[in-house]
Amino acid sequence: MVSPVTVVKSEGPKLVPFFKATCVYFVLWLPTSSPSWFSALIKCLPIFCLWVFLLAHGINFLVSHRSASRILAGLIFSAVGDAFLIWQEQGYFIHGLLMFAITHILYSSAFGMKPLDLKAGLLMGLVSSSCYAFLYSYLSGPFTYLVAVYIALIGFMGWRAVAGMQLCNDLWTWTKLSACIGAMLFMVSDLTIALNKFCFPVPYSRFIIMATYYAAQMLIALSAVETRDEEDFRKRS
Protein backbone atom coordinates (compact mmCIF):
# COMPACT_ATOMS: atom_id res chain seq x y z
CA MET A 1 0.00 0.00 0.00
CA VAL A 2 1.28 3.45 -0.91
CA SER A 3 2.03 5.45 2.26
CA PRO A 4 0.36 8.84 2.86
CA VAL A 5 3.81 10.46 2.81
CA THR A 6 4.36 9.12 -0.71
CA VAL A 7 0.96 10.41 -1.79
CA VAL A 8 1.65 13.88 -0.33
CA LYS A 9 5.10 14.11 -1.94
CA SER A 10 3.77 12.97 -5.30
CA GLU A 11 0.47 14.85 -5.46
CA GLY A 12 0.95 17.78 -3.07
CA PRO A 13 2.73 20.10 -5.51
CA LYS A 14 0.02 19.53 -8.14
CA LEU A 15 -2.61 20.65 -5.63
CA VAL A 16 -0.94 23.98 -4.79
CA PRO A 17 -3.01 25.92 -7.40
CA PHE A 18 -6.19 24.45 -5.89
CA PHE A 19 -5.24 25.62 -2.39
CA LYS A 20 -4.35 29.09 -3.69
CA ALA A 21 -7.63 29.37 -5.61
CA THR A 22 -9.57 28.26 -2.53
CA CYS A 23 -7.81 30.93 -0.45
CA VAL A 24 -8.70 33.54 -3.08
CA TYR A 25 -12.38 32.57 -2.81
CA PHE A 26 -12.45 32.90 0.98
CA VAL A 27 -10.34 36.07 1.04
CA LEU A 28 -12.46 37.91 -1.54
CA TRP A 29 -15.71 36.53 -0.08
CA LEU A 30 -17.78 38.17 -2.82
CA PRO A 31 -21.39 38.93 -1.79
CA THR A 32 -23.98 36.47 -3.06
CA SER A 33 -26.55 39.27 -3.30
CA SER A 34 -24.96 40.59 -6.51
CA PRO A 35 -24.14 37.62 -8.75
CA SER A 36 -21.76 38.21 -11.65
CA TRP A 37 -19.56 36.28 -14.06
CA PHE A 38 -16.57 37.36 -11.97
CA SER A 39 -18.04 35.85 -8.81
CA ALA A 40 -18.86 32.69 -10.80
CA LEU A 41 -15.24 32.51 -11.98
CA ILE A 42 -13.87 32.92 -8.45
CA LYS A 43 -16.23 30.24 -7.13
CA CYS A 44 -15.40 27.79 -9.93
CA LEU A 45 -11.64 28.46 -9.96
CA PRO A 46 -10.73 25.79 -7.35
CA ILE A 47 -12.68 23.21 -9.38
CA PHE A 48 -10.89 24.32 -12.55
CA CYS A 49 -7.63 23.69 -10.68
CA LEU A 50 -8.77 20.15 -9.91
CA TRP A 51 -9.35 19.65 -13.65
CA VAL A 52 -5.75 20.66 -14.19
CA PHE A 53 -4.65 18.41 -11.31
CA LEU A 54 -6.12 15.35 -13.05
CA LEU A 55 -5.01 16.42 -16.53
CA ALA A 56 -1.46 16.80 -15.17
CA HIS A 57 -1.32 13.02 -14.86
CA GLY A 58 -1.60 12.74 -18.62
CA ILE A 59 -4.34 12.07 -21.16
CA ASN A 60 -3.20 8.46 -21.48
CA PHE A 61 -3.75 7.96 -17.75
CA LEU A 62 -7.29 9.35 -17.96
CA VAL A 63 -8.11 7.27 -21.04
CA SER A 64 -6.76 4.04 -19.55
CA HIS A 65 -8.38 4.55 -16.13
CA ARG A 66 -12.13 5.01 -16.49
CA SER A 67 -12.62 5.95 -12.84
CA ALA A 68 -10.28 8.91 -13.21
CA SER A 69 -11.96 10.10 -16.42
CA ARG A 70 -15.39 9.84 -14.79
CA ILE A 71 -14.24 11.87 -11.81
CA LEU A 72 -12.90 14.50 -14.22
CA ALA A 73 -16.29 14.54 -15.98
CA GLY A 74 -17.94 14.91 -12.57
CA LEU A 75 -15.75 17.90 -11.80
CA ILE A 76 -16.75 19.49 -15.10
CA PHE A 77 -20.46 19.14 -14.31
CA SER A 78 -19.74 20.42 -10.78
CA ALA A 79 -18.25 23.62 -12.16
CA VAL A 80 -21.31 24.16 -14.36
CA GLY A 81 -23.51 23.52 -11.31
CA ASP A 82 -21.50 26.02 -9.28
CA ALA A 83 -22.05 28.64 -11.95
CA PHE A 84 -25.81 28.00 -12.02
CA LEU A 85 -26.03 28.30 -8.23
CA ILE A 86 -24.48 31.76 -8.38
CA TRP A 87 -27.80 32.78 -9.96
CA GLN A 88 -30.04 30.50 -7.88
CA GLU A 89 -32.22 33.39 -6.73
CA GLN A 90 -32.81 34.23 -10.40
CA GLY A 91 -34.35 30.79 -11.00
CA TYR A 92 -31.32 28.61 -11.74
CA PHE A 93 -31.29 26.50 -8.57
CA ILE A 94 -32.89 23.49 -10.29
CA HIS A 95 -30.32 23.73 -13.10
CA GLY A 96 -27.54 23.54 -10.53
CA LEU A 97 -29.31 20.63 -8.82
CA LEU A 98 -29.40 18.75 -12.13
CA MET A 99 -25.70 19.32 -12.76
CA PHE A 100 -24.75 17.99 -9.34
CA ALA A 101 -27.11 15.03 -9.74
CA ILE A 102 -25.14 14.08 -12.87
CA THR A 103 -21.93 14.59 -10.88
CA HIS A 104 -23.05 12.07 -8.26
CA ILE A 105 -23.94 9.55 -10.96
CA LEU A 106 -20.47 9.92 -12.45
CA TYR A 107 -18.76 9.63 -9.06
CA SER A 108 -20.81 6.53 -8.22
CA SER A 109 -19.76 5.00 -11.53
CA ALA A 110 -16.13 5.88 -10.79
CA PHE A 111 -16.26 4.20 -7.37
CA GLY A 112 -17.79 1.07 -8.92
CA MET A 113 -20.14 -1.62 -7.64
CA LYS A 114 -17.53 -3.96 -6.14
CA PRO A 115 -17.51 -4.85 -3.33
CA LEU A 116 -21.28 -4.53 -2.88
CA ASP A 117 -21.29 -4.19 0.96
CA LEU A 118 -25.03 -4.27 1.61
CA LYS A 119 -24.54 -3.26 5.25
CA ALA A 120 -23.00 0.04 4.16
CA GLY A 121 -25.82 0.43 1.64
CA LEU A 122 -28.43 -0.11 4.34
CA LEU A 123 -26.73 2.42 6.61
CA MET A 124 -26.56 5.05 3.87
CA GLY A 125 -30.16 4.30 2.96
CA LEU A 126 -31.25 4.95 6.54
CA VAL A 127 -29.25 8.19 6.72
CA SER A 128 -30.64 9.40 3.37
CA SER A 129 -34.22 8.45 4.30
CA SER A 130 -33.90 10.24 7.64
CA CYS A 131 -32.64 13.40 5.95
CA TYR A 132 -35.52 13.38 3.45
CA ALA A 133 -38.08 12.66 6.18
CA PHE A 134 -36.86 15.72 8.07
CA LEU A 135 -36.88 17.94 4.96
CA TYR A 136 -40.20 16.67 3.58
CA SER A 137 -42.51 18.96 5.54
CA TYR A 138 -40.54 22.00 4.35
CA LEU A 139 -40.69 21.07 0.66
CA SER A 140 -43.38 22.01 -1.84
CA GLY A 141 -44.05 21.80 -5.56
CA PRO A 142 -41.44 20.10 -7.74
CA PHE A 143 -38.88 20.18 -4.94
CA THR A 144 -40.85 17.46 -3.14
CA TYR A 145 -39.68 14.87 -5.66
CA LEU A 146 -36.56 16.59 -7.00
CA VAL A 147 -34.96 16.65 -3.56
CA ALA A 148 -35.97 13.00 -3.04
CA VAL A 149 -34.21 11.96 -6.25
CA TYR A 150 -31.17 14.07 -5.43
CA ILE A 151 -30.85 12.63 -1.91
CA ALA A 152 -31.14 9.12 -3.35
CA LEU A 153 -28.33 9.84 -5.81
CA ILE A 154 -25.93 11.40 -3.31
CA GLY A 155 -26.75 8.65 -0.81
CA PHE A 156 -25.94 6.05 -3.45
CA MET A 157 -22.66 7.82 -4.19
CA GLY A 158 -21.84 7.84 -0.49
CA TRP A 159 -22.60 4.10 -0.28
CA ARG A 160 -20.24 3.28 -3.14
CA ALA A 161 -17.45 5.39 -1.60
CA VAL A 162 -17.86 3.73 1.82
CA ALA A 163 -18.09 0.25 0.31
CA GLY A 164 -14.97 0.78 -1.79
CA MET A 165 -12.89 1.60 1.28
CA GLN A 166 -13.09 -2.03 2.57
CA LEU A 167 -11.96 -0.98 6.02
CA CYS A 168 -13.27 -4.15 7.68
CA ASN A 169 -11.32 -6.37 5.27
CA ASP A 170 -8.07 -4.45 5.84
CA LEU A 171 -7.90 -3.76 2.09
CA TRP A 172 -8.22 -0.01 2.39
CA THR A 173 -5.80 2.52 0.95
CA TRP A 174 -5.26 6.17 1.78
CA THR A 175 -6.81 7.29 -1.50
CA LYS A 176 -9.90 5.09 -0.99
CA LEU A 177 -10.19 6.66 2.44
CA SER A 178 -10.01 10.10 0.83
CA ALA A 179 -12.88 9.15 -1.50
CA CYS A 180 -14.95 8.04 1.49
CA ILE A 181 -14.26 11.19 3.51
CA GLY A 182 -14.84 13.29 0.40
CA ALA A 183 -18.25 11.71 -0.18
CA MET A 184 -19.25 12.29 3.45
CA LEU A 185 -18.17 15.94 3.29
CA PHE A 186 -20.15 16.37 0.07
CA MET A 187 -23.22 15.08 1.87
CA VAL A 188 -22.64 17.50 4.76
CA SER A 189 -22.27 20.39 2.31
CA ASP A 190 -25.48 19.55 0.43
CA LEU A 191 -27.45 18.90 3.61
CA THR A 192 -26.42 22.34 4.86
CA ILE A 193 -27.61 23.85 1.57
CA ALA A 194 -30.97 22.11 1.93
CA LEU A 195 -31.45 23.12 5.56
CA ASN A 196 -30.51 26.73 4.84
CA LYS A 197 -32.66 27.02 1.71
CA PHE A 198 -35.78 25.09 2.72
CA CYS A 199 -35.88 24.93 6.53
CA PHE A 200 -34.16 27.64 8.56
CA PRO A 201 -31.10 29.91 8.42
CA VAL A 202 -27.96 27.96 9.33
CA PRO A 203 -25.30 30.06 11.12
CA TYR A 204 -22.17 30.45 8.99
CA SER A 205 -23.91 28.39 6.31
CA ARG A 206 -21.91 29.72 3.37
CA PHE A 207 -18.59 28.99 5.07
CA ILE A 208 -19.70 25.49 6.08
CA ILE A 209 -21.08 24.75 2.61
CA MET A 210 -18.03 25.92 0.67
CA ALA A 211 -15.34 24.62 3.06
CA THR A 212 -16.82 21.10 3.10
CA TYR A 213 -17.54 21.26 -0.65
CA TYR A 214 -14.02 22.22 -1.71
CA ALA A 215 -12.49 19.67 0.68
CA ALA A 216 -14.84 16.99 -0.68
CA GLN A 217 -13.96 17.70 -4.31
CA MET A 218 -10.24 17.73 -3.58
CA LEU A 219 -10.39 14.38 -1.75
CA ILE A 220 -12.48 12.76 -4.48
CA ALA A 221 -10.10 14.06 -7.16
CA LEU A 222 -7.17 12.71 -5.13
CA SER A 223 -8.79 9.27 -5.02
CA ALA A 224 -8.67 9.13 -8.83
CA VAL A 225 -4.88 8.96 -8.94
CA GLU A 226 -4.45 5.92 -6.68
CA THR A 227 -3.57 3.55 -9.51
CA ARG A 228 -0.98 5.96 -10.89
CA ASP A 229 0.65 6.37 -7.48
CA GLU A 230 0.87 2.61 -6.96
CA GLU A 231 2.44 2.14 -10.39
CA ASP A 232 5.03 4.85 -9.71
CA PHE A 233 5.77 3.39 -6.28
CA ARG A 234 6.41 -0.05 -7.74
CA LYS A 235 8.74 1.41 -10.39
CA ARG A 236 10.82 3.17 -7.73
CA SER A 237 10.97 0.11 -5.48
Disulfide bonds with the S-S distance in Angstrom:
none
